[in-house]
């Protein structure tokens, strides 16, 4: 009994020493702040005293622990080191561990401590378990094989690097500082299996032109990915590349979920079931409408004042005319012209408001203070209105005047313009709850191939929604036009992150994120975006439109068309008033004529 306790203490002591040796190396390089133990209570008991000198917080998770997610625990951060103890074939428990480390697998480090399987070589079992870990994103793991030989007092340590020919590495004699190397520093020519489709300006094919060679994979996102391959010494395998097929994100998401590819070069917004890299760019989803056309010439005469000003003018006219009529009650008895003339009163007030002379009254009377104050009230107002009107009208005649542009989504709803949208983008638009009422009814789904072709052609009547990178790419064709045919609505729909699409727990998440951060800091993303525009012109995808200079035109009869409308309306109303005023006399003569004959 005493010998058994001695052997158990001896085994425990060197187990802790070896484990502390490994943890110290990981702590030196990555500042371990939390230790998590996975295994049965009996298996964990032997190692629970590890790293006691650092007073590191410890968490124990056994088979009887319920579902737990360490990422949601406020007391746990990403610098986790896990110790998993048990048979490598206990997949149900290891899946339980994987769920606990959900969304953190690529950032944690840890070891599996196991005994060699009976009747099998340890390395075969180790390779199978390493592949299981790699598929779930546990890329920084070691397997410690305990042969239970007291004389050796050490583990057999194995590491895994799928980018090497011999993927399983024996690290038993390595120092603790080199047990967790950066495997993505050099991918050793590893072929990344990816997919890509035609998606300007992100991915397209550049043709041979202007001394540039043909580039099957061009576009600013494709340039980012090619630079990533070069930086990490990797190669590209494209089993599903169709340079002439317009992007179908549903097909790409299906390929990723089925495991046919490791990532998509075509970027996209966050989507359920897949993982997004660090955003390449934060892009606004905006709406492009046809630019406002020039105002019809005959409307120039009503443009100097807004509708509210014209309504105030009419209200002032009526109010001042009524005030003038009220004065008649106190003066008509003394005046020979004792007949109330409503039309004449309204006409006199209108002439005063238009700052025109008014003929004298038929009644001679002394000056009354009431008339003087009433006249002094109208004249300054008439002077201001007439001068403002003439000044504004002169400015309209001296240049071109356009209709007001659409600036907000509410104005878009009021004009009831149908917004053509790629069909698979509509769900992400509907996620925005701040849309005005009735906007969703304006969305018109279109297939990607048809809509992108219309966008590149800049069809004049097209109203569409797209991410701002594509909008800027297409509208670059009109940068030299004095009167562009398209206008971007100032109020956009939403802002979304835009990154590479990968399966959950992808091994390439960390290196891609690091590379994207470096590219953004160096300004390379914007540089490659400008290069993609140049490649599109070179390939004939875009055509720079030149402005047509027109000689200034003088004022035409078309500008004064409104005056003829007023003249014709005035004659019509005068004729109608004449008929109504003489209707009784006309009817009487007509009746005598009928009786006579």
C-alpha positions as CSV (number, residue, x, y, z in Angstrom):
1,X,0.0,0.0,0.0
2,X,2.8,2.4,0.9
3,X,4.6,1.5,-2.4
4,X,1.5,2.3,-4.4
5,X,1.1,5.7,-2.7
6,X,4.8,6.4,-3.3
7,X,4.5,5.5,-7.0
8,X,1.3,7.6,-7.3
9,X,3.0,10.6,-5.7
10,X,6.0,10.2,-8.0
11,X,3.9,10.0,-11.1
12,X,1.9,13.0,-10.0
13,X,4.9,15.1,-9.2
14,X,6.6,14.6,-12.6
15,X,3.2,15.0,-14.4
16,X,2.8,18.4,-12.8
17,X,6.4,19.3,-13.5
18,X,6.0,18.5,-17.2
19,X,2.7,20.3,-17.5
20,X,4.0,23.3,-15.7
21,X,7.0,23.4,-18.1
22,X,4.6,23.5,-21.1
23,X,2.3,26.1,-19.5
24,X,5.2,28.3,-18.6
25,X,6.3,28.4,-22.2
26,X,2.8,29.3,-23.4
27,X,2.4,31.9,-20.6
28,X,5.7,33.5,-21.6
29,X,4.6,34.0,-25.2
30,X,0.9,34.6,-24.8
31,X,0.1,35.7,-21.2
32,X,-2.2,32.9,-20.1
33,X,-4.9,34.3,-17.8
34,X,-7.3,31.4,-17.4
35,X,-6.9,27.6,-17.1
36,X,-9.7,25.3,-18.1
37,X,-9.6,21.6,-17.2
38,X,-11.8,19.0,-19.1
39,X,-12.1,15.4,-17.9
40,X,-13.6,13.3,-15.2
41,X,-13.1,14.3,-11.6
42,X,-10.6,11.5,-11.0
43,X,-8.5,12.4,-14.1
44,X,-8.5,16.2,-13.3
45,X,-7.5,15.7,-9.7
46,X,-4.0,14.7,-10.7
47,X,-3.4,18.0,-12.6
48,X,-5.5,20.5,-10.8
49,X,-2.5,21.9,-8.9
50,X,-0.8,23.0,-12.1
51,X,0.4,26.6,-12.4
52,X,-0.3,27.3,-8.7
53,X,2.6,29.8,-8.5
54,X,0.8,32.2,-11.0
55,X,-2.5,32.2,-9.1
56,X,-4.2,31.7,-12.4
57,X,-8.0,31.3,-12.3
58,X,-9.1,27.7,-13.0
59,X,-12.3,26.3,-14.3
60,X,-13.2,22.6,-14.2
61,X,-15.7,21.1,-16.7
62,X,-16.6,17.4,-16.4
63,X,-19.1,15.2,-18.1
64,X,-21.7,16.2,-15.6
65,X,-21.3,19.9,-16.3
66,X,-24.2,21.3,-18.3
67,X,-23.9,23.3,-21.5
68,X,-21.5,26.3,-20.9
69,X,-20.0,28.9,-23.3
70,X,-16.9,30.4,-22.0
71,X,-17.0,33.3,-24.4
72,X,-20.2,34.6,-22.6
73,X,-18.6,34.4,-19.2
74,X,-17.6,37.9,-18.0
75,X,-14.8,36.5,-15.9
76,X,-13.1,34.7,-18.8
77,X,-11.0,36.3,-21.6
78,X,-9.6,34.9,-24.8
79,X,-6.1,34.0,-23.3
80,X,-7.2,30.5,-22.3
81,X,-5.1,27.5,-21.8
82,X,-7.0,24.2,-21.6
83,X,-6.0,20.8,-20.3
84,X,-8.1,18.0,-21.6
85,X,-7.5,14.6,-20.0
86,X,-8.9,11.2,-21.3
87,X,-9.1,8.8,-24.1
88,X,-8.9,10.6,-27.5
89,X,-11.9,8.6,-28.8
90,X,-14.3,10.1,-26.3
91,X,-15.8,12.2,-29.0
92,X,-19.0,13.0,-27.2
93,X,-17.1,14.7,-24.4
94,X,-14.7,16.5,-26.8
95,X,-17.7,17.8,-28.6
96,X,-18.9,19.1,-25.3
97,X,-15.5,20.8,-24.8
98,X,-15.7,22.3,-28.4
99,X,-19.1,23.8,-27.6
100,X,-17.7,25.4,-24.4
101,X,-14.9,27.0,-26.4
102,X,-17.3,28.0,-29.2
103,X,-16.1,31.1,-31.3
104,X,-12.8,31.0,-29.4
105,X,-11.2,27.8,-30.9
106,X,-8.6,29.5,-33.0
107,X,-7.4,31.8,-30.2
108,X,-7.0,29.3,-27.3
109,X,-4.1,27.0,-26.7
110,X,-4.0,23.7,-24.8
111,X,-3.0,20.1,-24.5
112,X,-4.7,16.7,-24.6
113,X,-3.2,14.2,-22.1
114,X,-3.9,10.6,-23.0
115,X,-2.6,7.0,-22.7
116,X,-1.7,5.0,-25.8
117,X,-4.6,2.9,-27.1
118,X,-4.4,-0.8,-26.6
119,X,-3.2,-2.7,-29.6
120,X,-2.6,0.4,-31.8
121,X,0.3,2.7,-32.4
122,X,-0.1,6.0,-30.7
123,X,0.7,8.1,-33.7
124,X,-2.2,6.7,-35.8
125,X,-4.7,7.7,-33.1
126,X,-2.9,11.0,-32.7
127,X,-3.3,11.8,-36.4
128,X,-7.0,11.1,-36.4
129,X,-7.5,13.3,-33.3
130,X,-5.4,16.1,-34.8
131,X,-7.6,16.2,-37.9
132,X,-10.7,16.4,-35.7
133,X,-9.2,19.4,-33.9
134,X,-8.1,21.1,-37.1
135,X,-11.6,20.8,-38.6
136,X,-13.1,22.6,-35.6
137,X,-10.5,25.4,-35.4
138,X,-8.4,24.0,-32.5
139,X,-5.2,24.8,-34.3
140,X,-2.9,25.4,-31.3
141,X,-3.1,22.0,-29.6
142,X,-0.6,19.4,-28.4
143,X,-1.1,15.8,-27.5
144,X,0.8,14.5,-24.6
145,X,1.0,10.7,-24.5
146,X,1.6,9.3,-21.0
147,X,3.3,5.8,-21.3
148,X,3.1,5.5,-17.5
149,X,6.8,4.5,-17.3
150,X,8.2,5.9,-14.0
151,X,11.8,5.7,-15.3
152,X,11.2,8.0,-18.2
153,X,9.2,10.7,-16.3
154,X,8.2,12.6,-19.4
155,X,5.5,12.8,-22.0
156,X,5.7,12.1,-25.6
157,X,4.7,15.4,-27.1
158,X,3.1,15.7,-30.6
159,X,2.2,18.7,-32.7
160,X,0.3,19.0,-36.0
161,X,1.0,21.1,-39.0
162,X,-1.0,20.2,-42.1
163,X,1.0,22.5,-44.3
164,X,4.1,20.2,-44.1
165,X,4.5,16.8,-45.8
166,X,5.0,15.2,-42.4
167,X,2.1,16.8,-40.6
168,X,2.6,15.1,-37.2
169,X,5.7,16.4,-35.5
170,X,7.4,14.9,-32.5
171,X,8.2,17.8,-30.1
172,X,9.3,15.7,-27.1
173,X,12.8,17.3,-27.2
174,X,11.7,20.8,-28.0
175,X,11.9,23.7,-25.5
176,X,8.7,24.9,-24.0
177,X,9.0,28.2,-25.9
178,X,8.8,26.5,-29.3
179,X,5.9,24.2,-28.6
180,X,3.2,26.5,-30.0
181,X,4.8,28.0,-33.2
182,X,2.9,30.3,-35.6
183,X,1.9,27.7,-38.2
184,X,0.5,30.4,-40.6
185,X,3.8,32.3,-40.9
186,X,4.7,30.0,-43.8
187,X,2.1,27.8,-45.5
188,X,4.8,26.0,-47.5
189,X,2.9,26.3,-50.8
190,X,-0.4,24.9,-49.4
191,X,-3.2,25.0,-51.9
192,X,-6.2,26.9,-50.5
193,X,-9.4,25.6,-52.1
194,X,-11.5,28.6,-52.9
195,X,-14.4,29.7,-55.1
196,X,-14.9,33.0,-57.1
197,X,-17.5,34.4,-59.5
198,X,-17.8,37.6,-61.6
199,X,-18.6,40.4,-59.1
200,X,-17.3,43.8,-60.2
201,X,-15.4,45.7,-58.8
202,X,-14.4,43.0,-56.4
203,X,-13.7,40.1,-58.7
204,X,-13.5,40.1,-62.5
205,X,-11.2,39.2,-65.3
206,X,-8.8,41.7,-66.7
207,X,-8.0,41.4,-70.4
208,X,-4.7,42.0,-72.0
209,X,-4.3,45.7,-72.8
210,X,-1.9,48.7,-72.6
211,X,1.1,46.5,-71.9
212,X,-0.7,44.7,-69.1
213,X,-0.9,40.9,-69.2
214,X,-4.2,39.1,-68.9
215,X,-5.2,38.5,-65.3
216,X,-8.0,35.9,-64.8
217,X,-8.5,37.0,-61.2
218,X,-8.6,40.8,-60.9
219,X,-10.6,43.3,-58.8
220,X,-9.6,45.0,-55.5
221,X,-10.7,42.0,-53.3
222,X,-9.0,39.5,-55.6
223,X,-5.8,41.7,-55.4
224,X,-6.0,41.5,-51.6
225,X,-6.3,37.7,-51.7
226,X,-3.5,37.3,-54.1
227,X,-1.3,39.5,-51.9
228,X,-2.3,37.3,-48.9
229,X,-1.2,34.2,-50.8
230,X,2.2,35.7,-51.6
231,X,2.7,37.0,-48.1
232,X,2.1,33.6,-46.5
233,X,3.7,31.4,-49.3
234,X,0.5,29.7,-50.3
235,X,-1.1,28.8,-53.6
236,X,-4.6,29.0,-55.0
237,X,-6.8,26.2,-56.2
238,X,-10.0,27.3,-57.9
239,X,-12.3,24.3,-58.7
240,X,-15.3,26.6,-59.1
241,X,-14.2,29.7,-60.9
242,X,-16.5,31.1,-63.6
243,X,-15.2,34.5,-64.8
244,X,-18.2,35.1,-66.9
245,X,-20.8,34.0,-64.4
246,X,-22.4,36.7,-62.3
247,X,-22.2,36.3,-58.6
248,X,-24.7,33.9,-57.0
249,X,-24.1,34.1,-53.3
250,X,-26.6,31.4,-52.6
251,X,-24.5,28.9,-54.6
252,X,-21.3,30.1,-52.8
253,X,-22.8,29.7,-49.4
254,X,-24.0,26.2,-50.3
255,X,-20.5,25.2,-51.4
256,X,-19.0,26.5,-48.1
257,X,-21.6,24.8,-45.9
258,X,-21.0,21.5,-47.8
259,X,-17.3,21.7,-47.3
260,X,-16.5,21.9,-51.0
261,X,-14.3,25.0,-50.6
262,X,-12.3,26.5,-47.7
263,X,-13.3,30.1,-48.3
264,X,-14.9,32.4,-50.9
265,X,-12.9,35.2,-52.6
266,X,-16.2,37.0,-53.2
267,X,-16.9,39.0,-50.1
268,X,-20.3,39.3,-48.5
269,X,-22.1,40.6,-45.5
270,X,-22.7,38.5,-42.3
271,X,-24.9,35.5,-43.0
272,X,-26.2,32.7,-40.9
273,X,-24.2,29.5,-41.0
274,X,-21.0,31.0,-42.2
275,X,-18.2,33.0,-40.7
276,X,-16.9,36.4,-41.8
277,X,-13.4,37.6,-41.7
278,X,-12.4,41.0,-40.3
279,X,-14.2,43.6,-42.5
280,X,-12.4,44.5,-45.6
281,X,-14.4,47.7,-45.6
282,X,-17.5,49.1,-43.8
283,X,-19.8,49.8,-46.7
284,X,-23.0,51.8,-46.9
285,X,-25.9,50.4,-48.9
286,X,-27.2,53.4,-50.9
287,X,-29.7,54.1,-53.6
288,X,-29.0,55.6,-57.0
289,X,-31.7,57.5,-58.8
290,X,-31.8,59.3,-62.2
291,X,-30.4,62.9,-61.8
292,X,-33.0,65.7,-61.8
293,X,-33.8,67.0,-65.2
294,X,-34.0,70.6,-66.3
295,X,-37.1,72.4,-65.4
296,X,-39.6,73.3,-68.1
297,X,-39.1,76.8,-69.3
298,X,-42.7,77.9,-68.9
299,X,-42.5,77.1,-65.2
300,X,-39.8,79.7,-64.6
301,X,-42.4,82.4,-63.8
302,X,-43.7,80.5,-60.7
303,X,-40.3,79.3,-59.4
304,X,-39.1,82.6,-57.7
305,X,-41.4,81.8,-54.8
306,X,-42.2,78.6,-53.0
307,X,-45.7,77.3,-52.7
308,X,-46.0,78.6,-49.1
309,X,-45.0,82.1,-50.3
310,X,-47.6,82.1,-53.1
311,X,-50.3,81.0,-50.6
312,X,-49.3,83.8,-48.2
313,X,-49.6,86.2,-51.2
314,X,-53.1,85.0,-52.0
315,X,-54.1,85.2,-48.3
316,X,-52.8,88.8,-48.0
317,X,-54.6,89.7,-51.2
318,X,-57.9,88.4,-49.8
319,X,-57.4,89.9,-46.3
320,X,-56.5,93.4,-47.6
321,X,-59.4,93.3,-50.1
322,X,-61.8,92.5,-47.3
323,X,-60.4,95.3,-45.2
324,X,-61.0,97.6,-48.2
325,X,-64.5,96.5,-48.5
326,X,-65.3,97.0,-44.9
327,X,-64.4,100.6,-45.4
328,X,-67.2,101.0,-47.9
329,X,-69.9,100.8,-45.3
330,X,-68.8,104.0,-43.8
331,X,-68.3,106.0,-47.0
332,X,-70.8,104.8,-49.6
333,X,-73.6,107.2,-48.5
334,X,-71.6,110.3,-48.9
335,X,-70.2,109.2,-52.3
336,X,-72.1,109.5,-55.5
337,X,-70.7,106.1,-56.5
338,X,-72.8,104.4,-53.9
339,X,-72.7,101.1,-55.6
340,X,-70.5,98.4,-54.1
341,X,-67.9,97.1,-56.7
342,X,-66.2,94.0,-55.3
343,X,-64.3,93.2,-58.5
344,X,-62.8,96.7,-58.6
345,X,-61.7,96.5,-55.0
346,X,-59.9,93.2,-55.5
347,X,-58.3,94.6,-58.7
348,X,-57.0,97.7,-56.9
349,X,-55.4,95.7,-54.1
350,X,-53.8,93.3,-56.6
351,X,-52.3,96.2,-58.5
352,X,-50.9,97.7,-55.3
353,X,-49.4,94.3,-54.3
354,X,-47.8,94.1,-57.8
355,X,-46.5,97.6,-57.2
356,X,-48.5,99.0,-60.1
357,X,-50.3,102.4,-60.2
358,X,-54.0,102.5,-59.2
359,X,-56.4,104.9,-61.0
360,X,-58.1,107.6,-58.8
361,X,-61.5,107.0,-57.2
362,X,-64.6,108.7,-58.6
363,X,-65.4,110.1,-55.2
364,X,-63.5,113.2,-54.0
365,X,-63.0,113.1,-50.2
366,X,-60.6,114.3,-47.7
367,X,-57.6,112.1,-46.6
368,X,-58.6,109.7,-43.9
369,X,-56.0,108.2,-41.5
370,X,-57.6,104.7,-42.1
371,X,-56.8,104.9,-45.8
372,X,-53.3,106.2,-45.2
373,X,-52.4,103.4,-42.8
374,X,-53.9,100.8,-45.1
375,X,-51.9,102.2,-48.0
376,X,-48.7,102.4,-46.0
377,X,-49.2,98.7,-45.0
378,X,-49.5,97.5,-48.6
379,X,-46.8,99.6,-50.4
380,X,-43.7,98.3,-48.4
381,X,-45.0,94.7,-48.8
382,X,-45.6,95.2,-52.5
383,X,-42.2,96.8,-52.9
384,X,-40.4,93.8,-51.3
385,X,-42.4,91.1,-53.1
386,X,-42.0,92.7,-56.5
387,X,-38.3,93.2,-56.2
388,X,-37.7,89.7,-54.8
389,X,-39.7,88.2,-57.6
390,X,-37.9,90.1,-60.3
391,X,-34.5,89.3,-58.8
392,X,-35.2,85.6,-58.6
393,X,-36.7,85.5,-62.0
394,X,-33.7,87.2,-63.5
395,X,-31.4,84.6,-61.9
396,X,-33.4,81.8,-63.3
397,X,-33.3,83.3,-66.8
398,X,-29.5,83.6,-66.6
399,X,-28.8,79.9,-66.0
400,X,-30.2,76.4,-66.1
401,X,-32.7,75.4,-63.4
402,X,-33.2,71.8,-62.4
403,X,-35.8,70.0,-60.4
404,X,-34.9,69.3,-56.7
405,X,-32.9,66.1,-56.2
406,X,-34.1,63.3,-54.0
407,X,-32.1,63.4,-50.8
408,X,-34.0,61.2,-48.3
409,X,-35.8,57.9,-48.3
410,X,-39.1,59.6,-47.4
411,X,-38.8,61.7,-50.6
412,X,-38.2,58.5,-52.5
413,X,-41.4,57.0,-51.1
414,X,-43.4,60.1,-51.9
415,X,-42.3,59.9,-55.6
416,X,-43.1,56.2,-55.6
417,X,-39.9,55.2,-57.5
418,X,-39.4,51.4,-57.8
419,X,-35.9,50.4,-56.4
420,X,-34.4,47.5,-58.3
421,X,-32.4,45.3,-55.9
422,X,-30.5,42.0,-56.3
423,X,-32.8,39.3,-54.9
424,X,-30.4,37.9,-52.3
425,X,-29.8,41.4,-50.8
426,X,-33.4,42.0,-49.8
427,X,-33.2,40.0,-46.5
428,X,-30.3,42.1,-45.3
429,X,-32.2,45.3,-46.2
430,X,-35.3,44.1,-44.3
431,X,-33.1,43.7,-41.1
432,X,-33.0,47.5,-40.9
433,X,-35.9,48.6,-38.7
434,X,-35.5,52.3,-39.3
435,X,-36.8,52.2,-42.9
436,X,-39.7,54.6,-43.6
437,X,-43.2,53.2,-44.0
438,X,-43.9,52.1,-47.6
439,X,-40.2,51.8,-48.5
440,X,-40.2,48.0,-48.5
441,X,-43.0,48.0,-51.1
442,X,-40.7,49.9,-53.5
443,X,-38.1,47.1,-53.6
444,X,-38.1,45.2,-56.9
445,X,-36.1,42.0,-56.9
446,X,-33.9,41.3,-59.9
447,X,-31.5,38.5,-60.9
448,X,-27.8,39.4,-60.3
449,X,-26.8,39.0,-63.9
450,X,-29.5,41.2,-65.4
451,X,-29.2,44.0,-62.8
452,X,-25.4,44.2,-62.8
453,X,-25.4,44.4,-66.6
454,X,-27.9,47.3,-66.4
455,X,-25.8,49.0,-63.7
456,X,-22.6,48.9,-65.7
457,X,-24.5,50.3,-68.7
458,X,-25.9,53.1,-66.6
459,X,-29.4,52.8,-68.0
460,X,-30.9,56.3,-67.8
461,X,-34.2,55.3,-66.2
462,X,-32.7,52.8,-63.7
463,X,-33.2,53.3,-59.9
464,X,-31.2,50.7,-58.0
465,X,-29.7,49.9,-54.6
466,X,-26.1,48.6,-54.1
467,X,-23.1,48.9,-51.8
468,X,-21.2,52.1,-52.2
469,X,-18.0,50.5,-53.6
470,X,-20.0,49.3,-56.7
471,X,-21.7,52.6,-57.0
472,X,-18.5,54.6,-56.9
473,X,-17.0,52.1,-59.4
474,X,-19.8,52.6,-61.9
475,X,-20.3,56.3,-61.5
476,X,-16.6,56.9,-62.2
477,X,-17.6,56.9,-65.8
478,X,-19.4,60.2,-65.3
479,X,-16.7,62.0,-63.3
480,X,-16.1,64.5,-66.2
481,X,-19.8,65.2,-67.1
482,X,-21.2,68.6,-66.3
483,X,-24.6,67.1,-65.9
484,X,-24.3,63.5,-64.6
485,X,-27.2,61.2,-65.4
486,X,-27.2,59.6,-61.9
487,X,-27.5,60.9,-58.4
488,X,-26.8,59.1,-55.0
489,X,-29.5,59.6,-52.4
490,X,-27.8,61.2,-49.4
491,X,-29.7,59.0,-46.9
492,X,-28.5,55.4,-47.2
493,X,-30.3,52.3,-46.1
494,X,-27.7,50.8,-43.7
495,X,-24.0,50.2,-43.2
496,X,-22.7,46.6,-43.2
497,X,-19.4,44.9,-42.7
498,X,-18.0,43.3,-45.8
499,X,-15.4,40.5,-45.6
500,X,-14.3,37.1,-46.9
501,X,-16.8,34.3,-46.3
502,X,-15.5,31.1,-44.5
503,X,-17.0,28.1,-42.8
504,X,-17.3,28.3,-39.0
505,X,-14.0,27.6,-37.1
506,X,-12.0,28.3,-40.2
507,X,-8.2,28.0,-39.7
508,X,-7.6,30.9,-42.0
509,X,-9.5,33.4,-39.8
510,X,-6.6,34.7,-37.8
511,X,-4.0,35.1,-40.6
512,X,-6.6,36.7,-42.9
513,X,-7.6,39.1,-40.1
514,X,-4.0,40.0,-39.3
515,X,-3.3,40.6,-43.0
516,X,-6.4,42.7,-43.5
517,X,-5.5,44.9,-40.6
518,X,-2.1,45.5,-42.0
519,X,-3.5,46.3,-45.4
520,X,-6.0,48.8,-44.0
521,X,-3.3,50.5,-41.9
522,X,-1.0,50.8,-45.0
523,X,-3.8,52.2,-47.2
524,X,-3.5,49.3,-49.7
525,X,-7.2,48.5,-49.8
526,X,-8.0,52.0,-51.2
527,X,-5.0,51.7,-53.5
528,X,-6.2,48.4,-55.0
529,X,-9.8,49.8,-55.3
530,X,-8.4,52.6,-57.5
531,X,-6.4,50.0,-59.5
532,X,-9.6,48.0,-60.1
533,X,-11.2,51.0,-61.8
534,X,-8.2,51.4,-64.1
535,X,-8.3,47.6,-64.9
536,X,-12.0,47.9,-65.7
537,X,-11.3,50.8,-68.2
538,X,-8.5,48.8,-69.7
539,X,-10.7,45.7,-70.1
540,X,-13.6,47.7,-71.7
541,X,-15.9,47.1,-68.8
542,X,-16.2,50.8,-68.1
543,X,-16.3,53.7,-70.7
544,X,-15.4,57.2,-69.7
545,X,-18.1,59.6,-70.8
546,X,-17.1,63.0,-72.1
547,X,-19.1,66.1,-71.6
548,X,-20.6,67.8,-74.7
549,X,-20.0,71.6,-74.4
550,X,-23.1,73.5,-75.6
551,X,-23.1,77.2,-76.7
552,X,-25.1,79.3,-74.3
553,X,-28.6,79.8,-75.7
554,X,-30.5,83.2,-75.5
555,X,-33.9,83.6,-74.1
556,X,-36.5,82.0,-76.4
557,X,-40.3,82.3,-76.7
558,X,-40.4,79.1,-74.7
559,X,-39.2,81.0,-71.6
560,X,-42.2,83.4,-72.0
561,X,-44.7,80.6,-72.6
562,X,-46.2,81.1,-69.2
563,X,-47.2,84.7,-70.1
564,X,-49.3,83.4,-73.0
565,X,-50.9,80.9,-70.7
566,X,-51.8,83.8,-68.3
567,X,-53.1,85.9,-71.2
568,X,-55.2,83.1,-72.5
569,X,-56.6,82.3,-69.1
570,X,-57.4,86.0,-68.5
571,X,-59.3,86.3,-71.8
572,X,-61.3,83.2,-70.9
573,X,-62.2,84.4,-67.5
574,X,-63.1,87.9,-68.9
575,X,-65.4,86.3,-71.5
576,X,-67.0,84.1,-68.8
577,X,-67.6,87.2,-66.6
578,X,-69.0,89.2,-69.5
579,X,-71.5,86.3,-70.3
580,X,-72.6,86.1,-66.6
581,X,-73.0,89.8,-66.3
582,X,-75.2,90.1,-69.4
583,X,-76.9,86.7,-69.1
584,X,-80.2,88.2,-68.1
585,X,-80.3,90.6,-71.1
586,X,-79.2,87.9,-73.5
587,X,-81.9,85.5,-72.3
588,X,-84.5,88.2,-72.5
589,X,-83.6,89.0,-76.2
590,X,-83.4,85.3,-77.0
591,X,-87.0,84.8,-75.6
592,X,-88.4,87.8,-77.6
593,X,-86.7,86.4,-80.7
594,X,-88.4,83.0,-80.2
595,X,-91.9,84.5,-79.5
596,X,-91.5,86.8,-82.6
597,X,-90.8,83.9,-84.9
